[in-house]
Amino acid sequence: MSSALPPRPRIIGPEVHICIVASKYNEQFMDGLVENALEELGDLVPQGRIDIVRVPGAFEIPVTVANVLDRDPPACVIALGLIIRGSTDHADLVAKSVTDSLQALAVEHKRPIIHEVLLVADEKQAYARCIGPKLNRGREAARAAASMIDIFQELDRSMPKTSTSRARRDA
């Protein structure tokens, strides 16, 4: 696991629409995660449109992301959540379900979904990743989103979309 944030990507232009889908559960930590993501996005996408949708918990994130993507697809979705392990396997089951669902949605919709639904052992790890300055996953999510938007914009400029049938004929 990296102990430092990735380098800052270049600033993205005003036409960018990003949606953050974040859980409310573990409120103190989640508020820190969201605030850090918003602060970093403010620097990286200063004139962009950032929508925030808050859901009860991590398990509700994928269905909400699917709903967002079916309505007015943003350039990128950032999924923020926090699952703290307990004495049963429930946290691991939820984390795997969320991870698998978010990946499937990203591939199906061909949109970047930044997965920062964190699975941590305890509140100390939660603090370090959600509120602390070194491993802050909110800032990391914002940087990953800006990088992916930049990559997808470059792909749109350099590689025109082709229909599936045409691509198969040319092969």
Residue pairs with C-beta under 8 A, 6 or more apart in sequence:
3 134
3 135
4 134
5 136
5 139
5 140
5 143
6 140
6 143
6 144
6 147
7 143
8 43
8 44
8 143
9 44
9 143
9 146
9 147
9 150
10 146
10 150
11 43
11 44
11 45
11 46
11 146
12 44
12 45
12 48
12 146
12 149
12 150
12 153
13 47
13 48
14 47
14 48
15 48
16 45
16 48
16 49
16 75
16 149
17 48
17 49
17 51
17 72
17 74
17 75
18 41
18 45
18 48
18 49
18 50
18 51
18 74
18 75
18 76
18 77
18 78
18 145
18 149
19 50
19 51
19 52
19 53
19 68
19 74
19 76
19 77
19 78
20 34
20 37
20 38
20 50
20 51
20 52
20 53
20 77
20 78
20 80
21 53
21 55
21 61
21 64
21 65
21 68
21 77
21 78
21 79
21 80
22 30
22 33
22 34
22 52
22 53
22 54
22 55
22 61
22 79
22 80
22 81
23 30
23 54
23 55
23 56
23 57
23 58
23 60
23 61
23 80
23 81
23 82
23 117
24 30
24 54
24 55
24 56
24 57
25 56
25 57
25 58
25 81
25 82
26 82
26 84
26 126
28 131
29 82
29 123
29 126
29 127
29 130
29 131
30 80
30 81
30 82
30 130
32 130
32 131
32 138
33 80
33 82
33 116
33 129
33 130
33 131
33 136
33 137
33 138
34 52
34 80
34 138
35 138
36 130
36 131
36 136
36 138
36 139
36 142
37 78
37 80
37 116
37 138
37 139
37 141
37 142
38 50
38 52
38 138
38 142
39 139
40 138
40 139
40 142
40 143
41 48
41 50
41 142
41 145
41 146
44 142
44 143
44 146
45 146
45 149
51 68
51 74
53 64
53 68
55 61
55 64
57 81
58 81
58 82
58 83
58 94
58 95
58 98
58 117
59 94
59 97
59 98
61 79
61 81
61 98
61 102
61 117
62 79
62 97
62 98
62 101
62 102
62 105
63 101
65 77
65 79
65 102
65 105
65 113
66 105
68 74
68 77
69 77
69 105
69 109
69 111
73 109
73 111
74 111
75 111
75 112
75 149
75 152
75 153
76 111
76 112
76 113
76 114
76 145
76 148
76 149
76 152
77 111
77 112
77 113
77 114
78 113
78 114
78 116
78 141
78 142
78 145
79 98
79 102
79 113
79 114
79 115
79 116
79 117
80 116
80 117
80 137
80 138
80 141
81 98
81 116
81 117
81 118
82 117
82 118
82 120
82 126
82 130
83 91
83 94
83 95
83 117
83 118
83 119
83 120
84 91
84 120
84 121
84 122
84 123
84 126
85 91
85 92
85 119
85 120
85 121
85 122
91 119
92 119
95 117
95 119
98 115
98 117
99 115
99 117
102 113
102 115
102 117
103 113
103 115
105 111
105 113
106 112
106 113
112 145
112 148
112 149
112 152
114 141
114 144
114 145
114 148
116 137
116 138
116 140
116 141
118 126
118 129
118 130
118 137
120 126
120 129
128 134
128 135
129 135
129 136
129 137
130 136
130 137
130 138
162 170
